[in-house]
Amino acid sequence: GVYLLSASKNRGKLAYFAGINKARFRKPVVPGDQLITRVKVLNLRSSTGKVQAASSVDGKIVAEAEFLFSLVKR
């Protein structure tokens, strides 16, 4: 949501969490682990979007999900 809000056409809008699909938690993450999250935009319309996120520790995926969000005016 933060990346999409930086676009000039979306300035002044808020991103609201709308849902989650295909969430999988594969391995535990413990204090001291460096968690890297990569996000890919799957679908983006004027006011809604879907992204796929995968988090990894030491190059191994520990969690993944698809997030739905809605962009609204403040």
PDB file of N, CA, C and O in Angstrom, chain B, residues numbered from 101:
ATOM      1  N   GLY B 101       0.793  -1.186   0.000  1.00  0.00           N
ATOM      2  CA  GLY B 101       0.000   0.000   0.000  1.00  0.00           C
ATOM      3  C   GLY B 101       0.846   1.265   0.000  1.00  0.00           C
ATOM      4  O   GLY B 101       0.506   2.235  -0.677  1.00  0.00           O
ATOM      5  N   VAL B 102       1.952   1.268   0.756  1.00  0.00           N
ATOM      6  CA  VAL B 102       2.786   2.467   0.869  1.00  0.00           C
ATOM      7  C   VAL B 102       3.376   2.835  -0.488  1.00  0.00           C
ATOM      8  O   VAL B 102       3.379   4.008  -0.863  1.00  0.00           O
ATOM      9  N   TYR B 103       3.871   1.856  -1.220  1.00  0.00           N
ATOM     10  CA  TYR B 103       4.446   2.103  -2.547  1.00  0.00           C
ATOM     11  C   TYR B 103       3.401   2.714  -3.479  1.00  0.00           C
ATOM     12  O   TYR B 103       3.689   3.676  -4.191  1.00  0.00           O
ATOM     13  N   LEU B 104       2.203   2.164  -3.474  1.00  0.00           N
ATOM     14  CA  LEU B 104       1.146   2.653  -4.362  1.00  0.00           C
ATOM     15  C   LEU B 104       0.676   4.046  -3.970  1.00  0.00           C
ATOM     16  O   LEU B 104       0.256   4.822  -4.829  1.00  0.00           O
ATOM     17  N   LEU B 105       0.741   4.370  -2.687  1.00  0.00           N
ATOM     18  CA  LEU B 105       0.327   5.698  -2.230  1.00  0.00           C
ATOM     19  C   LEU B 105       1.314   6.776  -2.652  1.00  0.00           C
ATOM     20  O   LEU B 105       0.972   7.959  -2.643  1.00  0.00           O
ATOM     21  N   SER B 106       2.529   6.394  -3.021  1.00  0.00           N
ATOM     22  CA  SER B 106       3.521   7.384  -3.434  1.00  0.00           C
ATOM     23  C   SER B 106       3.275   7.900  -4.853  1.00  0.00           C
ATOM     24  O   SER B 106       3.833   8.930  -5.231  1.00  0.00           O
ATOM     25  N   ALA B 107       2.459   7.212  -5.640  1.00  0.00           N
ATOM     26  CA  ALA B 107       2.123   7.688  -6.987  1.00  0.00           C
ATOM     27  C   ALA B 107       1.332   8.988  -6.882  1.00  0.00           C
ATOM     28  O   ALA B 107       0.489   9.133  -5.997  1.00  0.00           O
ATOM     29  N   SER B 108       1.600   9.926  -7.775  1.00  0.00           N
ATOM     30  CA  SER B 108       0.967  11.250  -7.687  1.00  0.00           C
ATOM     31  C   SER B 108      -0.558  11.176  -7.711  1.00  0.00           C
ATOM     32  O   SER B 108      -1.215  11.963  -7.030  1.00  0.00           O
ATOM     33  N   LYS B 109      -1.134  10.253  -8.476  1.00  0.00           N
ATOM     34  CA  LYS B 109      -2.600  10.164  -8.538  1.00  0.00           C
ATOM     35  C   LYS B 109      -3.219   9.636  -7.246  1.00  0.00           C
ATOM     36  O   LYS B 109      -4.422   9.783  -7.031  1.00  0.00           O
ATOM     37  N   ASN B 110      -2.402   9.022  -6.382  1.00  0.00           N
ATOM     38  CA  ASN B 110      -2.909   8.455  -5.130  1.00  0.00           C
ATOM     39  C   ASN B 110      -2.548   9.286  -3.903  1.00  0.00           C
ATOM     40  O   ASN B 110      -2.877   8.899  -2.781  1.00  0.00           O
ATOM     41  N   ARG B 111      -1.884  10.410  -4.095  1.00  0.00           N
ATOM     42  CA  ARG B 111      -1.514  11.251  -2.949  1.00  0.00           C
ATOM     43  C   ARG B 111      -2.767  11.751  -2.260  1.00  0.00           C
ATOM     44  O   ARG B 111      -3.733  12.145  -2.914  1.00  0.00           O
ATOM     45  N   GLY B 112      -2.747  11.734  -0.950  1.00  0.00           N
ATOM     46  CA  GLY B 112      -3.897  12.174  -0.171  1.00  0.00           C
ATOM     47  C   GLY B 112      -4.905  11.069   0.089  1.00  0.00           C
ATOM     48  O   GLY B 112      -5.947  11.313   0.697  1.00  0.00           O
ATOM     49  N   LYS B 113      -4.610   9.864  -0.361  1.00  0.00           N
ATOM     50  CA  LYS B 113      -5.516   8.737  -0.127  1.00  0.00           C
ATOM     51  C   LYS B 113      -4.964   7.854   0.988  1.00  0.00           C
ATOM     52  O   LYS B 113      -3.787   7.933   1.337  1.00  0.00           O
ATOM     53  N   LEU B 114      -5.827   7.020   1.532  1.00  0.00           N
ATOM     54  CA  LEU B 114      -5.442   6.045   2.554  1.00  0.00           C
ATOM     55  C   LEU B 114      -5.641   4.645   1.992  1.00  0.00           C
ATOM     56  O   LEU B 114      -6.560   4.411   1.207  1.00  0.00           O
ATOM     57  N   ALA B 115      -4.779   3.715   2.393  1.00  0.00           N
ATOM     58  CA  ALA B 115      -4.933   2.315   1.995  1.00  0.00           C
ATOM     59  C   ALA B 115      -5.563   1.556   3.161  1.00  0.00           C
ATOM     60  O   ALA B 115      -5.011   1.521   4.261  1.00  0.00           O
ATOM     61  N   TYR B 116      -6.712   0.956   2.911  1.00  0.00           N
ATOM     62  CA  TYR B 116      -7.396   0.152   3.918  1.00  0.00           C
ATOM     63  C   TYR B 116      -7.255  -1.320   3.575  1.00  0.00           C
ATOM     64  O   TYR B 116      -7.457  -1.727   2.431  1.00  0.00           O
ATOM     65  N   PHE B 117      -6.909  -2.107   4.574  1.00  0.00           N
ATOM     66  CA  PHE B 117      -6.818  -3.553   4.420  1.00  0.00           C
ATOM     67  C   PHE B 117      -8.217  -4.098   4.169  1.00  0.00           C
ATOM     68  O   PHE B 117      -9.144  -3.799   4.921  1.00  0.00           O
ATOM     69  N   ALA B 118      -8.375  -4.899   3.111  1.00  0.00           N
ATOM     70  CA  ALA B 118      -9.700  -5.411   2.754  1.00  0.00           C
ATOM     71  C   ALA B 118      -9.808  -6.929   2.868  1.00  0.00           C
ATOM     72  O   ALA B 118     -10.916  -7.461   2.937  1.00  0.00           O
ATOM     73  N   GLY B 119      -8.684  -7.631   2.887  1.00  0.00           N
ATOM     74  CA  GLY B 119      -8.773  -9.085   3.001  1.00  0.00           C
ATOM     75  C   GLY B 119      -7.438  -9.760   2.777  1.00  0.00           C
ATOM     76  O   GLY B 119      -6.461  -9.131   2.370  1.00  0.00           O
ATOM     77  N   ILE B 120      -7.415 -11.056   3.051  1.00  0.00           N
ATOM     78  CA  ILE B 120      -6.210 -11.859   2.874  1.00  0.00           C
ATOM     79  C   ILE B 120      -6.613 -13.219   2.316  1.00  0.00           C
ATOM     80  O   ILE B 120      -7.600 -13.815   2.747  1.00  0.00           O
ATOM     81  N   ASN B 121      -5.842 -13.693   1.361  1.00  0.00           N
ATOM     82  CA  ASN B 121      -6.077 -15.002   0.747  1.00  0.00           C
ATOM     83  C   ASN B 121      -4.774 -15.790   0.716  1.00  0.00           C
ATOM     84  O   ASN B 121      -3.682 -15.220   0.737  1.00  0.00           O
ATOM     85  N   LYS B 122      -4.909 -17.090   0.665  1.00  0.00           N
ATOM     86  CA  LYS B 122      -3.769 -17.997   0.477  1.00  0.00           C
ATOM     87  C   LYS B 122      -2.637 -17.754   1.475  1.00  0.00           C
ATOM     88  O   LYS B 122      -1.465 -17.833   1.109  1.00  0.00           O
ATOM     89  N   ALA B 123      -2.976 -17.462   2.722  1.00  0.00           N
ATOM     90  CA  ALA B 123      -1.956 -17.224   3.746  1.00  0.00           C
ATOM     91  C   ALA B 123      -1.357 -18.552   4.194  1.00  0.00           C
ATOM     92  O   ALA B 123      -2.076 -19.497   4.519  1.00  0.00           O
ATOM     93  N   ARG B 124      -0.036 -18.603   4.204  1.00  0.00           N
ATOM     94  CA  ARG B 124       0.685 -19.800   4.639  1.00  0.00           C
ATOM     95  C   ARG B 124       1.856 -19.376   5.513  1.00  0.00           C
ATOM     96  O   ARG B 124       2.664 -18.533   5.123  1.00  0.00           O
ATOM     97  N   PHE B 125       1.936 -19.962   6.684  1.00  0.00           N
ATOM     98  CA  PHE B 125       3.051 -19.732   7.590  1.00  0.00           C
ATOM     99  C   PHE B 125       3.849 -21.026   7.624  1.00  0.00           C
ATOM    100  O   PHE B 125       3.411 -22.011   8.219  1.00  0.00           O
ATOM    101  N   ARG B 126       5.007 -21.031   6.993  1.00  0.00           N
ATOM    102  CA  ARG B 126       5.751 -22.267   6.752  1.00  0.00           C
ATOM    103  C   ARG B 126       6.751 -22.619   7.852  1.00  0.00           C
ATOM    104  O   ARG B 126       6.933 -23.794   8.168  1.00  0.00           O
ATOM    105  N   LYS B 127       7.390 -21.626   8.428  1.00  0.00           N
ATOM    106  CA  LYS B 127       8.391 -21.875   9.470  1.00  0.00           C
ATOM    107  C   LYS B 127       8.326 -20.749  10.495  1.00  0.00           C
ATOM    108  O   LYS B 127       7.943 -19.628  10.160  1.00  0.00           O
ATOM    109  N   PRO B 128       8.696 -21.036  11.735  1.00  0.00           N
ATOM    110  CA  PRO B 128       8.691 -19.974  12.748  1.00  0.00           C
ATOM    111  C   PRO B 128       9.819 -18.961  12.511  1.00  0.00           C
ATOM    112  O   PRO B 128      10.872 -19.292  11.967  1.00  0.00           O
ATOM    113  N   VAL B 129       9.569 -17.742  12.930  1.00  0.00           N
ATOM    114  CA  VAL B 129      10.565 -16.678  12.899  1.00  0.00           C
ATOM    115  C   VAL B 129      10.840 -16.309  14.350  1.00  0.00           C
ATOM    116  O   VAL B 129       9.911 -16.114  15.134  1.00  0.00           O
ATOM    117  N   VAL B 130      12.106 -16.216  14.701  1.00  0.00           N
ATOM    118  CA  VAL B 130      12.474 -15.959  16.097  1.00  0.00           C
ATOM    119  C   VAL B 130      13.231 -14.637  16.199  1.00  0.00           C
ATOM    120  O   VAL B 130      13.773 -14.157  15.203  1.00  0.00           O
ATOM    121  N   PRO B 131      13.273 -14.042  17.400  1.00  0.00           N
ATOM    122  CA  PRO B 131      14.028 -12.802  17.570  1.00  0.00           C
ATOM    123  C   PRO B 131      15.462 -12.973  17.079  1.00  0.00           C
ATOM    124  O   PRO B 131      16.113 -13.980  17.356  1.00  0.00           O
ATOM    125  N   GLY B 132      15.936 -11.981  16.356  1.00  0.00           N
ATOM    126  CA  GLY B 132      17.281 -12.024  15.792  1.00  0.00           C
ATOM    127  C   GLY B 132      17.298 -12.405  14.321  1.00  0.00           C
ATOM    128  O   GLY B 132      18.276 -12.126  13.627  1.00  0.00           O
ATOM    129  N   ASP B 133      16.231 -13.039  13.826  1.00  0.00           N
ATOM    130  CA  ASP B 133      16.134 -13.365  12.399  1.00  0.00           C
ATOM    131  C   ASP B 133      15.950 -12.079  11.599  1.00  0.00           C
ATOM    132  O   ASP B 133      15.296 -11.142  12.056  1.00  0.00           O
ATOM    133  N   GLN B 134      16.533 -12.042  10.403  1.00  0.00           N
ATOM    134  CA  GLN B 134      16.305 -10.921   9.495  1.00  0.00           C
ATOM    135  C   GLN B 134      15.225 -11.345   8.512  1.00  0.00           C
ATOM    136  O   GLN B 134      15.436 -12.228   7.681  1.00  0.00           O
ATOM    137  N   LEU B 135      14.071 -10.707   8.616  1.00  0.00           N
ATOM    138  CA  LEU B 135      12.911 -11.039   7.794  1.00  0.00           C
ATOM    139  C   LEU B 135      12.880 -10.104   6.584  1.00  0.00           C
ATOM    140  O   LEU B 135      12.781  -8.886   6.731  1.00  0.00           O
ATOM    141  N   ILE B 136      12.966 -10.687   5.391  1.00  0.00           N
ATOM    142  CA  ILE B 136      12.919  -9.924   4.144  1.00  0.00           C
ATOM    143  C   ILE B 136      11.576 -10.201   3.477  1.00  0.00           C
ATOM    144  O   ILE B 136      11.223 -11.359   3.254  1.00  0.00           O
ATOM    145  N   THR B 137      10.825  -9.148   3.158  1.00  0.00           N
ATOM    146  CA  THR B 137       9.518  -9.312   2.521  1.00  0.00           C
ATOM    147  C   THR B 137       9.548  -8.688   1.136  1.00  0.00           C
ATOM    148  O   THR B 137       9.927  -7.529   0.966  1.00  0.00           O
ATOM    149  N   ARG B 138       9.143  -9.472   0.160  1.00  0.00           N
ATOM    150  CA  ARG B 138       9.051  -9.003  -1.229  1.00  0.00           C
ATOM    151  C   ARG B 138       7.575  -8.993  -1.621  1.00  0.00           C
ATOM    152  O   ARG B 138       6.831  -9.926  -1.321  1.00  0.00           O
ATOM    153  N   VAL B 139       7.172  -7.923  -2.295  1.00  0.00           N
ATOM    154  CA  VAL B 139       5.766  -7.752  -2.661  1.00  0.00           C
ATOM    155  C   VAL B 139       5.661  -7.528  -4.166  1.00  0.00           C
ATOM    156  O   VAL B 139       6.429  -6.765  -4.752  1.00  0.00           O
ATOM    157  N   LYS B 140       4.695  -8.207  -4.775  1.00  0.00           N
ATOM    158  CA  LYS B 140       4.441  -8.076  -6.213  1.00  0.00           C
ATOM    159  C   LYS B 140       2.991  -7.641  -6.407  1.00  0.00           C
ATOM    160  O   LYS B 140       2.080  -8.240  -5.835  1.00  0.00           O
ATOM    161  N   VAL B 141       2.776  -6.601  -7.211  1.00  0.00           N
ATOM    162  CA  VAL B 141       1.419  -6.135  -7.503  1.00  0.00           C
ATOM    163  C   VAL B 141       0.800  -7.087  -8.522  1.00  0.00           C
ATOM    164  O   VAL B 141       1.332  -7.267  -9.617  1.00  0.00           O
ATOM    165  N   LEU B 142      -0.331  -7.697  -8.153  1.00  0.00           N
ATOM    166  CA  LEU B 142      -1.027  -8.621  -9.044  1.00  0.00           C
ATOM    167  C   LEU B 142      -2.109  -7.925  -9.854  1.00  0.00           C
ATOM    168  O   LEU B 142      -2.304  -8.223 -11.033  1.00  0.00           O
ATOM    169  N   ASN B 143      -2.809  -6.997  -9.216  1.00  0.00           N
ATOM    170  CA  ASN B 143      -3.931  -6.328  -9.865  1.00  0.00           C
ATOM    171  C   ASN B 143      -4.102  -4.958  -9.229  1.00  0.00           C
ATOM    172  O   ASN B 143      -4.053  -4.824  -8.006  1.00  0.00           O
ATOM    173  N   LEU B 144      -4.301  -3.950 -10.052  1.00  0.00           N
ATOM    174  CA  LEU B 144      -4.502  -2.606  -9.525  1.00  0.00           C
ATOM    175  C   LEU B 144      -5.534  -1.895 -10.381  1.00  0.00           C
ATOM    176  O   LEU B 144      -5.369  -1.746 -11.591  1.00  0.00           O
ATOM    177  N   ARG B 145      -6.587  -1.466  -9.734  1.00  0.00           N
ATOM    178  CA  ARG B 145      -7.626  -0.671 -10.395  1.00  0.00           C
ATOM    179  C   ARG B 145      -7.632   0.695  -9.745  1.00  0.00           C
ATOM    180  O   ARG B 145      -6.767   0.991  -8.920  1.00  0.00           O
ATOM    181  N   SER B 146      -8.574   1.517 -10.095  1.00  0.00           N
ATOM    182  CA  SER B 146      -8.566   2.891  -9.591  1.00  0.00           C
ATOM    183  C   SER B 146      -8.618   2.973  -8.068  1.00  0.00           C
ATOM    184  O   SER B 146      -7.971   3.837  -7.477  1.00  0.00           O
ATOM    185  N   SER B 147      -9.377   2.090  -7.425  1.00  0.00           N
ATOM    186  CA  SER B 147      -9.505   2.204  -5.968  1.00  0.00           C
ATOM    187  C   SER B 147      -9.273   0.896  -5.221  1.00  0.00           C
ATOM    188  O   SER B 147      -9.395   0.873  -3.996  1.00  0.00           O
ATOM    189  N   THR B 148      -8.946  -0.187  -5.907  1.00  0.00           N
ATOM    190  CA  THR B 148      -8.686  -1.459  -5.234  1.00  0.00           C
ATOM    191  C   THR B 148      -7.446  -2.116  -5.817  1.00  0.00           C
ATOM    192  O   THR B 148      -7.017  -1.801  -6.927  1.00  0.00           O
ATOM    193  N   GLY B 149      -6.883  -3.029  -5.049  1.00  0.00           N
ATOM    194  CA  GLY B 149      -5.706  -3.725  -5.536  1.00  0.00           C
ATOM    195  C   GLY B 149      -5.479  -5.033  -4.816  1.00  0.00           C
ATOM    196  O   GLY B 149      -6.063  -5.307  -3.768  1.00  0.00           O
ATOM    197  N   LYS B 150      -4.607  -5.838  -5.415  1.00  0.00           N
ATOM    198  CA  LYS B 150      -4.221  -7.118  -4.829  1.00  0.00           C
ATOM    199  C   LYS B 150      -2.714  -7.266  -5.001  1.00  0.00           C
ATOM    200  O   LYS B 150      -2.175  -7.037  -6.084  1.00  0.00           O
ATOM    201  N   VAL B 151      -2.038  -7.653  -3.914  1.00  0.00           N
ATOM    202  CA  VAL B 151      -0.602  -7.895  -3.962  1.00  0.00           C
ATOM    203  C   VAL B 151      -0.297  -9.277  -3.412  1.00  0.00           C
ATOM    204  O   VAL B 151      -1.049  -9.827  -2.608  1.00  0.00           O
ATOM    205  N   GLN B 152       0.816  -9.822  -3.859  1.00  0.00           N
ATOM    206  CA  GLN B 152       1.306 -11.103  -3.353  1.00  0.00           C
ATOM    207  C   GLN B 152       2.577 -10.801  -2.574  1.00  0.00           C
ATOM    208  O   GLN B 152       3.475 -10.129  -3.081  1.00  0.00           O
ATOM    209  N   ALA B 153       2.655 -11.293  -1.350  1.00  0.00           N
ATOM    210  CA  ALA B 153       3.820 -11.041  -0.509  1.00  0.00           C
ATOM    211  C   ALA B 153       4.428 -12.362  -0.058  1.00  0.00           C
ATOM    212  O   ALA B 153       3.719 -13.320   0.250  1.00  0.00           O
ATOM    213  N   ALA B 154       5.757 -12.389  -0.028  1.00  0.00           N
ATOM    214  CA  ALA B 154       6.480 -13.561   0.469  1.00  0.00           C
ATOM    215  C   ALA B 154       7.595 -13.068   1.379  1.00  0.00           C
ATOM    216  O   ALA B 154       8.371 -12.191   0.999  1.00  0.00           O
ATOM    217  N   SER B 155       7.674 -13.630   2.575  1.00  0.00           N
ATOM    218  CA  SER B 155       8.704 -13.261   3.541  1.00  0.00           C
ATOM    219  C   SER B 155       9.679 -14.413   3.691  1.00  0.00           C
ATOM    220  O   SER B 155       9.284 -15.578   3.735  1.00  0.00           O
ATOM    221  N   SER B 156      10.970 -14.069   3.771  1.00  0.00           N
ATOM    222  CA  SER B 156      11.985 -15.116   3.875  1.00  0.00           C
ATOM    223  C   SER B 156      13.003 -14.788   4.956  1.00  0.00           C
ATOM    224  O   SER B 156      13.214 -13.628   5.309  1.00  0.00           O
ATOM    225  N   VAL B 157      13.626 -15.839   5.471  1.00  0.00           N
ATOM    226  CA  VAL B 157      14.729 -15.746   6.419  1.00  0.00           C
ATOM    227  C   VAL B 157      15.831 -16.641   5.866  1.00  0.00           C
ATOM    228  O   VAL B 157      15.596 -17.816   5.584  1.00  0.00           O
ATOM    229  N   ASP B 158      17.025 -16.093   5.711  1.00  0.00           N
ATOM    230  CA  ASP B 158      18.163 -16.843   5.154  1.00  0.00           C
ATOM    231  C   ASP B 158      17.832 -17.472   3.801  1.00  0.00           C
ATOM    232  O   ASP B 158      18.268 -18.585   3.507  1.00  0.00           O
ATOM    233  N   GLY B 159      17.061 -16.757   2.982  1.00  0.00           N
ATOM    234  CA  GLY B 159      16.734 -17.231   1.644  1.00  0.00           C
ATOM    235  C   GLY B 159      15.639 -18.275   1.566  1.00  0.00           C
ATOM    236  O   GLY B 159      15.320 -18.753   0.478  1.00  0.00           O
ATOM    237  N   LYS B 160      15.056 -18.641   2.702  1.00  0.00           N
ATOM    238  CA  LYS B 160      13.983 -19.638   2.727  1.00  0.00           C
ATOM    239  C   LYS B 160      12.662 -18.956   3.061  1.00  0.00           C
ATOM    240  O   LYS B 160      12.576 -18.189   4.020  1.00  0.00           O
ATOM    241  N   ILE B 161      11.628 -19.241   2.260  1.00  0.00           N
ATOM    242  CA  ILE B 161      10.323 -18.622   2.493  1.00  0.00           C
ATOM    243  C   ILE B 161       9.721 -19.144   3.795  1.00  0.00           C
ATOM    244  O   ILE B 161       9.620 -20.352   4.008  1.00  0.00           O
ATOM    245  N   VAL B 162       9.323 -18.211   4.663  1.00  0.00           N
ATOM    246  CA  VAL B 162       8.727 -18.580   5.948  1.00  0.00           C
ATOM    247  C   VAL B 162       7.242 -18.238   6.012  1.00  0.00           C
ATOM    248  O   VAL B 162       6.512 -18.790   6.835  1.00  0.00           O
ATOM    249  N   ALA B 163       6.788 -17.319   5.134  1.00  0.00           N
ATOM    250  CA  ALA B 163       5.368 -16.951   5.096  1.00  0.00           C
ATOM    251  C   ALA B 163       5.054 -16.332   3.742  1.00  0.00           C
ATOM    252  O   ALA B 163       5.905 -15.702   3.115  1.00  0.00           O
ATOM    253  N   GLU B 164       3.804 -16.526   3.302  1.00  0.00           N
ATOM    254  CA  GLU B 164       3.360 -15.916   2.052  1.00  0.00           C
ATOM    255  C   GLU B 164       1.855 -15.735   2.087  1.00  0.00           C
ATOM    256  O   GLU B 164       1.147 -16.465   2.780  1.00  0.00           O
ATOM    257  N   ALA B 165       1.366 -14.746   1.326  1.00  0.00           N
ATOM    258  CA  ALA B 165      -0.073 -14.462   1.292  1.00  0.00           C
ATOM    259  C   ALA B 165      -0.383 -13.483   0.170  1.00  0.00           C
ATOM    260  O   ALA B 165       0.508 -12.831  -0.375  1.00  0.00           O
ATOM    261  N   GLU B 166      -1.667 -13.394  -0.161  1.00  0.00           N
ATOM    262  CA  GLU B 166      -2.169 -12.356  -1.053  1.00  0.00           C
ATOM    263  C   GLU B 166      -3.001 -11.401  -0.203  1.00  0.00           C
ATOM    264  O   GLU B 166      -3.838 -11.834   0.589  1.00  0.00           O
ATOM    265  N   PHE B 167      -2.769 -10.106  -0.370  1.00  0.00           N
ATOM    266  CA  PHE B 167      -3.478  -9.085   0.388  1.00  0.00           C
ATOM    267  C   PHE B 167      -4.346  -8.254  -0.548  1.00  0.00           C
ATOM    268  O   PHE B 167      -3.923  -7.892  -1.646  1.00  0.00           O
ATOM    269  N   LEU B 168      -5.551  -7.960  -0.107  1.00  0.00           N
ATOM    270  CA  LEU B 168      -6.466  -7.095  -0.843  1.00  0.00           C
ATOM    271  C   LEU B 168      -6.564  -5.772  -0.092  1.00  0.00           C
ATOM    272  O   LEU B 168      -6.593  -5.754   1.138  1.00  0.00           O
ATOM    273  N   PHE B 169      -6.615  -4.674  -0.828  1.00  0.00           N
ATOM    274  CA  PHE B 169      -6.739  -3.378  -0.174  1.00  0.00           C
ATOM    275  C   PHE B 169      -7.584  -2.442  -1.019  1.00  0.00           C
ATOM    276  O   PHE B 169      -7.816  -2.673  -2.206  1.00  0.00           O
ATOM    277  N   SER B 170      -8.030  -1.393  -0.377  1.00  0.00           N
ATOM    278  CA  SER B 170      -8.846  -0.379  -1.036  1.00  0.00           C
ATOM    279  C   SER B 170      -8.229   0.987  -0.765  1.00  0.00           C
ATOM    280  O   SER B 170      -7.837   1.281   0.365  1.00  0.00           O
ATOM    281  N   LEU B 171      -8.142   1.821  -1.795  1.00  0.00           N
ATOM    282  CA  LEU B 171      -7.637   3.183  -1.645  1.00  0.00           C
ATOM    283  C   LEU B 171      -8.825   4.131  -1.566  1.00  0.00           C
ATOM    284  O   LEU B 171      -9.698   4.113  -2.435  1.00  0.00           O
ATOM    285  N   VAL B 172      -8.860   4.962  -0.520  1.00  0.00           N
ATOM    286  CA  VAL B 172      -9.972   5.897  -0.334  1.00  0.00           C
ATOM    287  C   VAL B 172      -9.433   7.296  -0.041  1.00  0.00           C
ATOM    288  O   VAL B 172      -8.329   7.453   0.478  1.00  0.00           O
ATOM    289  N   LYS B 173     -10.230   8.303  -0.382  1.00  0.00           N
ATOM    290  CA  LYS B 173      -9.849   9.684  -0.091  1.00  0.00           C
ATOM    291  C   LYS B 173      -9.912   9.916   1.404  1.00  0.00           C
ATOM    292  O   LYS B 173     -10.736   9.326   2.102  1.00  0.00           O
ATOM    293  N   ARG B 174      -9.037  10.779   1.890  1.00  0.00           N
ATOM    294  CA  ARG B 174      -9.030  11.114   3.322  1.00  0.00           C
ATOM    295  C   ARG B 174     -10.227  11.932   3.683  1.00  0.00           C
ATOM    296  O   ARG B 174     -10.392  12.307   4.843  1.00  0.00           O
TER     297      ARG B 174
END
